[in-house]
Amino acid sequence: MQQQSLWWRDGVIYQIYPRSFNDTTASGIGDLNGITEKLSYLADLGVDALWLSPINPSPDVDFGYDVADYRGIDPKFGTMKDFDRLVKQANRAGIQIVLDLVLNHTSDQHPWFLASRSARDNPLRDYYLWRDPAPGGGPPNNWQAVFGGPGWEWDEATGQYYYHMFYKEQPDLNWRNPKVRQEMLDVFRFWLDQGVRGFRLDVFNVYFKDKRFRDNPFALGGIRPFDLQRHLYDFNQPELVGVLQDIRNVLDGYDAAYAIGETFLSTPEKAAEYAGPDRLHACFNFEVTKARYHPQALMRRILAWQEALGEKWPNYVFNNHDVIRSATRYGQGEDDQRLKVMAALLLTLRGTPFLYYGEEIGMRDIKVRRKDILDPIGKRYWPIYPGRDGCRAPMQWDASPQSGFTTGEPWLPLHPGYPARNVEQQSSDPSSLLAFYRQLIALRRAQPALIQGDFAPVAISKRSVMAYRRAHADDAFLILLNFSSVSQSLSLPAGRSFTPALSSHPRPADQPLTGALQMSGNEALILREG
Ligand code: ISL
């Protein structure tokens, strides 16, 4: 029997990077009213919730991930009234709002930090991680910042170091301080009372650091000093689970409230460990993001994720504001065929699908010249790593100047291909990627088997074709994804007949298929059994 529908389990969650979605004030930066204006587009697409990257007041050293007031709206995005209107109108369209809470660190401009750094005996000193220099001088231990340099910043005025896992303008909070915990639980309540129903928790698994501030051991890793350590003492501390339980208790006091954590340096096992009925509803596992366009590479990661989760509900994400867009990773030039295969995969797996704005039209990353880089991590590591501006370019709405995103000067350049690749153009083309996303989401919404159905890989004679079955009650679907650019002939499972429910390629519908099947190159085909 089908369980009662639950938005975060059965729905599709769409991430918006508010700076880049839709600007109604000609500031060059997207805003809340811009999102409200596009609600009918989002409802037509068929999404059930919007995760907004941070909208709190921020000096924007890390573009919103450095928060100066957890209960406010940054004026560049609008007002609390605008937010309220967005929530109400979204809810009316059946869309929930998910906020991004950045609770590991604040901005160095947050009043708490200003107070904390003002004097050693300030009552808020212990809201952050202050330490004396090491006995011989220098930083208290060997912890490194993710974005480069040591994790410790010297404060001349008070003669101590404070710890920051990210930029020095993002001091880490002291989650061992009960007042900090209380403040944060109240932040959840505050937004829940405003009608927010979900939260994405930024780097939640680093809230706690080792009590004794021990050095991390050396490890072979990437290029950054941060990657040359085993993060034994600055990640995943045992005290974390208690806080997740506290957060969950708050959420359980509200109807259908939800939290998904960003598991930093995730493994499927770590992500699974922090999700469950007495902790977060879900955690991100980014392993699938790292797979090539290859059926076995992807399936291996999907199965590992399912295995780690056991009974817990999965989620899948191919894009976010930190990674190169999947269209850039998998697309070939301007061709979108592979992206349709990936879209079919994302939307027919068993688990909550997350989309990132522009994914539905196959937006590619922009190339940013060195002098135009805005993401500080890109300035620091260029050319080895150009930063994250590439995946954050303005949404491509239409072919008009600045793509309809703004009438001002956009904060990041538009992708030069926007006149040909945009929402308006793809809306009028039934064979577009956008049209395919709409069809996929509509099919998914209508078919409990594609939402709650069991998932089982199906052995198929062709290695380049991924095949799996979703079955629920009397309904079953066979999903066939041809990862090769050449056509494939294969045999359908014996003794059953199938009807095409949706294909990325033209195909006569309503014609029962049995036995041999011919698939086009890069075809995504969803067959209904019986
Ligand atoms: O993007 C990264 C580096 O290239 C990641 O390591 C990223 O820093 C990590 O996934 C944590 O991300 C989150 O917290 C950061 C913020 O900059 C990211 O945008 C956010 O998603 C600090 O708040």
Residues whose N, C-alpha, C, O or C-beta is under 5 A from the ligand:
A	BS01	ISL	D62 Y65 F166 D202 V203 D322
